[in-house]
């Protein structure tokens, strides 16, 4: 089999299964990541003020593009696609930035920014191995943490009812449904093991919606008007527009997505036990970025590798890329059934809010886990994290902070992710890459860290004594 212009010997990822097993194992992958795929369209569609029917179209478009991207990544097309068992889906990392752009310039500007940023990422794919050093763990961990934190207001707004103009916004009833959904997810995660535990988000959404329907708190009127089967529309929101500030902001997010996908490709290579060199990483990034650049044509958003499915491969030991490709085909088919999108769009906002607390909190926790690998001794990494997180939280703590600045600059900084990325990258270059004038222990932050380390060692000594 040809790959990257040279021979690649068949590996564990090329194992084939009978059709029933392909469908069963592939569907398991889709169930694991389904909640993550439908969440971004719901968030961005709500922020853009779309109707239930239009949000349903965003959901089905996301499913369709995720399926096509997964097929491209797993089966490959020439120099595009890693040919590894990697599930592609709509990225969470871009949600906060897309919401900011949608609020400022509308949904068409979101699509224009994605197209240009995706093409930039596609061009950079072959050279990204050289650029990835700009995104060490101290940078990526900080960015991922802020992604989760910046999305939390969305979760709480959903929990309160989403629409501040409604009389029951913030009512005990709405918050109660959110709390009940959260409780269901926590109980399932604690009591059950294996596949059921991993599907806790999806089960919580279904259970919360059923209870809300019994209480008369749901509206599935769009389901009856939705078509059973339909081909995706081209540019359903109209022709994209191109705003410089939005493009810069989205490009920064795309670089973060490329960093995450690179990590997932390397991780899946280790799990599968197959060779993954820089050429294969570049092929995987090309699939990622090609899917992202094309996604707006169908009304969808940026794609990235789904880390939870990397974990599923490790857990099940099913390493075949054809299993994941079958799951991609399932996603593709679901994207051709608009009625499914209408059902998802009918999930009550408080129920979504309860699940989103876990989803978005998990993103922040993932960033903290990445930061746990960072060396904070005798350096200024603590200062990098502190200032970058502060910059990223400005749009949450003081939404009008950047309003007096030039519009193109304000659009970038109004996105907590972009602001965090810019500050973290610049400070990392200044403090870690530019070593001229560095002195060990010269900073109060280094001294404070050393003091804490010494305090911890003294406590450990006392405990041992």
N, C-alpha and C positions, 0 to 999 in steps of 0.2 A: 504494500500500500504506500502511495506517495504522500509525503508530508514535508512541507517547507522546502520543496525542491530536492529532497533526498529520501532514501529508503528509511522507513521506520518499521522495526520488527513488531509483530502483534504482541500486545501486552495483556495484563489482566483486564484492562478496560474494554477489550475487544471480545470478551466472552459473550456468547449468545445463549438465550433461554427460549423455551417454548412460548408460544404466543400467550397462553393464559398467565404464565408467570410474568411475562413482560408487562401485561396490562395491570396485574395485581401490584407488582412492585413499583411500576411507574405511577399508578394512581396514588400509592402511599406517599410518594414524593410530592405530588400535587396537594394532597390534603395537609401535608406538613407546612407548606408555604402559602396556601390559599389566602389565609387572613392577611399576610403581608402584601400580597398582590392587590387585593381589593381596597386596602386602606388608603394608599396615596390618591387614587381617583376620588374617593369619597371626601378626603380632606381638601384637596385642591378645588374640586367641583363646588363644595360648600363655600369655600373662601371666595370663589369667583361669582357666587350668587346664582348658580345654575339651577334649573328646575330638576325635579326628580327624574324626569324622562331623559334630560341631557346628562345627568350624573350616571344614569344607567348605561348610556352609550360610552361614557368614559370607562366604566367598569369592564364592559365587554371588549372595548378596544385594548385595555390593559391586558386582559386574558389572552386575546388574539396575538398581540405583539410579544408577550412573554413566551407563548408557545412557539412562535416562529423563531425567536431569539434562542430558545433552548435547542431547537432542532439545528440551527446554524452552528451553535457552539459544540454540540455533541457529535454531529455527523460531519461537519466541516464542508467548506467549499473552496478548494484550492488553498491559498495561504490564509484563509479566514476560518477561524474555529480551532479550538485546542484539541478537539476530539477526545475530551475527557468527560466523565459523568458529572457535569456541572449544570445546575438548574439556573436559568436566567429569569429575572422578574423585575417588575417596576421598583426602582430604588427608593428607599426611605430617605437616603442622604440628601436628595434634591427637593424634598417636600417643602421644607421651611423657605428655601429660596424661591421656589415656584409660587408659594403663597404670597410672598413679598412682592414679586413681580406682578402677579395677578391683581393684587390690590392697587398697585401703582399704575400699571399700563394695560391690564387686561390679559385674558387667556391667550390671545393671538401673539402677544409679545413673549409669553412663556414658550410657545411653540417655536417662534423664531430664534430665541436664545438657545433652545435645545438643539435645533438643527445646526447652527453655527458651532456651538460648543462640541457637539458630537463629531463634526467634521474635523475640528481642531484635534480632538482626541484621536481620531482615526489616523491623521497625519503623524501624530506624536507616538503612535503605538510602537514603532520599531525602535525609537530612541528613549522610550520611557524608563528602561533599565538604568539609564544615566540620570534621569530626573527623579527617580524614586528616592534617591538619597536626600532630597529636599523634604521627604515625608517620613522621618524616623518615628518611632513609637511615641515620643513626647509630643509630636505634632499631630499624628493621626489619632492618638488616644484623646487628646484635648478636643479635637474637632468632633469626634464621634460622641464624646460626652455632651458637648454643646448641642449637637443634633437632637439628642434625646431631651435635654432640658428645654430647648426652644420649641419643641413640639408639645410640651406638657400643657401650656395654656389652651391649645386646641382640644386636648382630651377633657379638660375641665369645662370648657365651653360646651362641648357635646354633653357632658354629664348634666349640665344645667338646663339643656334643652335646645342649644345651638342658636335659636332665634331670640334675641333680646327684646323684640317687640311683642312677643307672645305673653299672655297673662300668666302662664305657668312657668315662665323662665326662672330658673333658680329655685323652683318649688321643692318641697320635701319629697313629693312624688317622683319627680325626675331624678333627683339625686339618689333616692331610694332604689330606683331601677338600676342606676349605674352601680351603686354599692352591691346590689344583689348579683349583678353580672360579674363583678369583681370577685365576690365571695364564691360563686360557682367555679370560676377559674382557679382560685386558690385551693378550694377543696379537691377538685379533680387533680391538680398538680401534686397535692400532698398525699392523697389516698391511693391514686392509681399509679401504675408503672408502665413503662414502655410506650407503645403507640398511643394509647388513650391519653396518657399524660402529655405527650407531645402535641396532641390535638386539643388541648385544654382551651385555647383561644377560640377555635372554631366551635367547639361544643358550648362554650359559654355564650357566644353570640347567638347560636341557635336556641339554647334554653332560655336566654333572656328575652329573645324575640317572641318565643311561644308564650311565655308568661305575660309579656306586654300585650300580645294579641288577645289573650283571655281577658285581660283587664280593659280591653277596648282602647289601647294606646298606640295602635299601629295604623298605617295607611298604605295599603298595597294597591291603590287604585291604578297606578301606572302599569301594574302587571297585566291587567286585562287589555290594555291598549298596546302592549309590546308585541312585536312580531315573534313568532316561534323560531324562525330561522331567517337570517339576513346576512348578506355580505357586508363587511365594514365599509363605511363611507370614507371618501378621501377628503381631508381637511374639513371635518364636520363643523368646526367653529369658524370657518372662513380662512382666507389666505393669511399666513403668518406675517407678523410685523417684526422689524429688527431694531431694537433699542440698544445703544452701545453699552450703557450701564448694566442692563439685564444680561447681555452677552458676556461681559466680563465676569459678572457674578456667577453665572451658570458655568463658565469655563473653569472657575476655581472649584466648583462642586464636582465637575467632570474629572478633574485631576484627583480629587479625593476618591471618587468612585473607581477610577483606574487603579489607585493604590489598594483599595479593598479587593478588587477583582484579582490583582496580582497575588495578593496574600492567599486568596482562596484557591487559585490555580496551583500555587506552590504547595498548599496544604493538601489538596486532593491528590497531587502527585505522590506525596509521602504516604498518604493513607492507602492509595491503590497499589503503590510499589512500582511505579513506572517512571521512566526518565522524563524529566521536565527541564528543558534548557531555556535560554533566553529567547530562542526562536519560537518555541512553543508558547511561551508566555505572550510574546508579541502576537501570535496567531489568535490566542484567546482574547486579547485586548481588542484586536481588529473586529472580532465578532461582537464584542461588547459595544464598541463605539459605532459600528455600522448599524446595529439594531437601534441604538440611541438616536442616531441621525435620521433614521427612517421612521421611527415611532410617531412623530408628529403628523406624518402623512395620514395616519389612521386615527389620530386623535389621542395618542398615548404619550407616555412620559419616559424619561431615561431608564435604561435597563442596567442591571448589574448582576453579578453572581450572588446567589443566596447562601449565606454562610450556614443557616440551619440545615440545609440539605447536604452540605459538606459533612456536618455532624451525623446526619442520618446514614450516609455511606459508611462512616466509621462504625456506627452502632450496629448496622445490619450485616455488614460485610459483603453487600451486593455492590460490586464494583463496575458492572457493565455500563458502558455509555449508551448502549441500546435500550436499557431499562429507562434511563433518564430521557432519552429521545422519545420513547413511548409516552412518558409523562408529558413531554412537550406537545405531542400530538393531541393528548387529552385536553390540554390547555387551549390549543388552537381551535378544537371543536367547540369547547365551551364559549370561546369568543365569537362564535357564529350563531349563538343562541341568545338574542337580546332579552328574552324573558328572564334569563338568569340574572342579568345585570339589573333588571327592574326589581327582582326579588331582593337582591343585595341592597339596592338603593332605598328599599322600604324598611330596612332595619331602623328602629327608633334611635334617635341621636343619643339619649341617655344610655342605652345598651352599648352603643359604640363607644361612648365615653368610658364606661367601666372597663371594657376590653383595652381601650387605648392607653389607659393608665399603665397596664402591664406592658403593652407593646412598646410605648415610648420610654417607659422606665427601663425596659430591658436594653434599649439602645444606649441610654446613658450608662447603665451598668456595664455594658460591653466596652464602652470607652474607658471606664474606670479600671476594668480588668486589663486593658491594654496599657494604661498608665502604671499599673502595678509592676510591669516588666521594666520600667524606666529606672535608670540609676540616678538617684537624687543626691548622692554623696559627693561633696567637693566639686560642685558645679552649680550652674544657675538655672537648672531645669525647673525648679520650683517657681522661680520668677517668671519663666516662660509660660507655665501653666496658669499661674495666677492672673497675669495681665491678659492673656489670650481669652480665658474664660470670662473675665470682667468685660472685655470688649464684646464678646459674643452675647452677653446678657443685657447689654444696653438697650437693644430693641424691645426686650421684654420689660425691663424695669422702667425705662423712659422712652416710650415709642416715638416721641416728637424730638428726641435729642438731636438728630441729624437733619431736621427739616430746614434749618437755615443754611445748610451747605449746598453747593452746586448739585443739581438734580442727578447727574450721572454718578457722582460720588456717593450721594445719599442712597441711591438704589442699592449700591454695593454694600454699604455699611448697615443699611436697614435689615439685611440678612445676617443673622447671628452667625451662621455657618461661614459666610464669606469673610466677615470681620474677624472671626476666630482664626480662620486659615491664614489670612494675610498677616495678622499680628504674630501668630505662632511661627510661621515660616521665616519672617524677617528677624524675629528675636532668636530663633534657632541658628540662623546664619550668623547673626552678630555675636552670640554668646558661645556657640559650639563649633561653627565652621571657621570663623575668623578668630584665630587664637592669639594674634598679636596683642600683647599687653595683658593677657590673662595671668592672674596671680592666684595661687591656691589659697582658699579661705579668705579672700579679700572682701567678699560681700557679706552683708549682715544676714542675707538669706542662707548662705553657705554656713555661716557661723551658727545660725539658729538650728539648721538641720543637724550639724555636728553635735550641738548641745542636746538635741532631742535623741540622737543616736546614743550619746553617752548616758543620758538619763535612762533610756531603755536597757542599756547594758547593766547599769547599776541595779535596776529593778530585777533583772534576770539573775544577777549575782545574789541579791538578797533572797530571792525565792529558792535558789539552790542551797543557800546556807540554812 
